[in-house]
């Protein structure tokens, strides 16, 4: 009985030692344990390059509102054919204009406020539609206009510095100066004083061509001959406007080499003045 008991205890001890060895694995003495392996430290990633600005912010557009101030010049052509539906004889004119402008720019829209002076000088024959040739007169104008207006231009970027613009001009001004009228007669002698487009002003009543130079001289608004007569304004009961209006399409090519500098080439058509071309220079605030 005792022998069987001791044998059982020895068997249990042997099993326990085997389980303990499996739990611990092959234990290597501390003196022979391999050195711990250190994982390599990754180098820091390079800083990411900043993303380039959106195209709308680099193509001559302002992502935020910005003001510009500057000046401009315009040369205006008033061709006679524009008025041929209303006049049989009409003068053509080329005139100058200049002014200042203040513009607020935001993204793809420019709003310009401007004040300017425009010259409206002209000299030549004029005859109303369907009137007899004997009613032809020489018109001599030294008019000018001081006006204020606005331009609203939409911007189409064309690269980093260039942009195409299109929009509308609107303006109103007050006229200064006079327009004078004188009876005219036809002539082919270009050396005749006052000659213009086949016509010359009469020297006086009945002279030098009695058929065209009427024998009497009357005031503006009266029927008869007019010799160096000043045309009356609206406020005097006449036909010469006291005010002048500007309305028409505006095209431009804008160059912006620096954020604070703008150079613009302008062109367009004014319904009351004709074609215009010019340029502008503006500085950012």
C-alpha positions, 0 to 999 in steps of 0.5 A: 500500500505504501509502495503504491502511494509513493509511486503515485506521488512520484508520477504526479511530481514527474507530470508536474515538472513536465508541465512546468517545463513546457510553460517556461520553455527552454530557459537560457541562462541570463549570461547567454541571453542574446542582446535585444534587437532595436528597431530602426528609427525612421527619418522624419518625412520632409515638409510638404510643399505648399500648394500653389494658389488657385488659378483665379488668384494668380491670373490677375485677379484679387481674391480679396477686395482691393482698391486701385487709383489711376488715370486714363486717356481715350481717343474717340473717332466719330465717323460720319457714316454713323449718322447717315441714316439721319443726315445727308451731309455730316462731319467726322471728328477725332477727339481726345479725352482724359481723366482719373479713375478709382476701381474696386476689384474682387475676384473676377469683377472690376467696378470703376468710378471715373471723372473725365474731360472729353473734347468734341471739336468738329468742323464740316458740312451738315445737311438734314435728311431729304433737305435740298442741297441749298440748306447745307451749312458748315458746322464749327464746334468747340464743345467739351464735356466734363463727365462722371461715370462708371465701368463694370468689367468682368475679368477672364484670366489669361495667365499669371499676369494677363486678363481679358475684360469686357463690360459696360460704360455708363456716364453723364456730363455737362457740355461747355463751349459753342457750336456755330453754323454758317450757310455753305456752298459747293466748291472744288477749290480746296484752297478756299478758306474754310473748305471741307469735303467739297463745301465752303462757308459763305462769306456773307448774305448772297456771297459768293454764291447767291443760290446757296448763300441766302440774301438774309441773315437770321438768328438761330431757330428762325427760317432764313440764312445763318451766318456764324450764328451760335446754336442755342442750348436746350435751356435757351429753347434750342437744339444743342444739349446741355447734358451729354450721356455715355453708354456702350460696350467696353473691352480691355486687355489688362496686364498686372506685372505686380500685385500693386500695378495695373496697365490696361489697353481699352477699346469700345464703342459709345453710342453717342460718340463713336469708337474709342481706344486708349489706355490706363495706369493704376496703382493698388492701395 
